[in-house]
Structure formats: structure tokens, C-alpha cells
Amino acid sequence: MNIILFGPPGAGKGTQAKNLVEKLNGFQISTGDILRNEIKMDTEIGKKIINNMNEGKFVNDEIVNELIKKVLFNPQKKDNLIFDGYPRSISQAKNLEKLLKDTNQKIDFIFFLNVDKETIIKRIEKRKIQESRSDDELDTILKRYDTYMHTTKPVLDFYNKNSNFYELDGALEIEEITTKINDFLTV
Ligand code: AMP
């Protein structure tokens, strides 16, 4: 089963992705984690993306799409993907469509975790203390939220007419969201 978790930064995509990984024995595809790892390992890609990442800006599509391509073409992960943070633009959504077609896969569920700006700010400030992420400063959070509104939210138009699209209240408690997602999976 392939699932997309969609929503603004701080909506709880990563948390729900971990639950789904456990439940389905799947693979969490967090482009944020993949990119942070490139920086940690000080790779060529890492050197190219560090400034954009720290400033809360998007990493260029070419780099992200290439990393995602490797994932889609990995036979061990086929039909077992939990996307967390991809696609984040219309062009990435189109790229994903193509890769799914090329690898004979489809998306089974799209869960949109919808949360308002104030809740996000509170959550990310808490995460900053827990995880000390360099892109969790308040002005960076606000920039990331603006980018979400301008570039990522329009991706909803790409998916929200699909019968496998479900909108959830991302302000609910983690456990409540997990239960709702699990219920949809068993319908
Ligand atoms: P995340 O961990 O999903 O909040 O992502 C952290 C940062 O990684 C983002 O603010 C972007 O700089 C970068 N990033 C993650 N996913 C993508 C993506 N699909 N496209 C472009 N940049 C991304």
C-alpha cells in the first residue's frame, strides 16, 4: 500500500508516518529526513542544500526528484511507501505521477492533515526545544508556512477530487488522528 501524508509543516505528518510504518511494515519516505541526512553526511548534495534548508526554503526540484526516483525504483520498497513531505509542489506531484506509472504503482490513500497557523507555531516551537532543528526558528517557521500556502497547498487541487483523498483535523490529539487513519485503512 502507498500512502501520502499531506499538510503544512508541523501538521504531524512525521508522527503519523511512523505509526503507519509500524502498522503496515512500510517505509517512511521523508524528503526532509533524506535531505537532512545528506547534510549530516556532508555529501555534495548536502553542501548544495544546506543554506536553503536552514533558511526554510525549498530544495530545488531536480535534487528532490532524483532522490525520490531512487526510492520509487527500489524493489524492496515497492508498494510499501509512506510519503511524508513529498510532493510539495505541483511539479513534484506531476513527477510522482510519472514515477508511479513508470514503476507500475499507485497511491492508495491521501491523508490531508489540516491545521491552522497558530497551532503550527506552538507545535514547532515545542519541537525546536525537543529536537533542536535549525529550521525551527520563528521567522523560519513563518517563511515555511508561507511557502506551504503558496506552493504546496495548490497540490490539494491535484488530489482532492480523488476518491482516496481524506481530510482530517490535524489539531486533534495524535492518538485520535491515528485512530481515524487506521479506520480509513480498514474500510
Ligand atoms: P520537513 O522535515 O518535511 O519539514 O522538511 C524540512 C525542509 O526540507 C523543508 O523546509 C525544505 O527545505 C526541505 N524539503 C523537504 N521536503 C522537500 C520537498 N519535497 N521539496 C523541496 N524541499 C523539501
Residues whose N, C-alpha, C, O or C-beta is under 5 A from the ligand:
A	BS01	AMP	P9 T31 G32 D33 L35 N52 M53 G56 K57 F58 V59 V64 D84 G85 Y86 R88
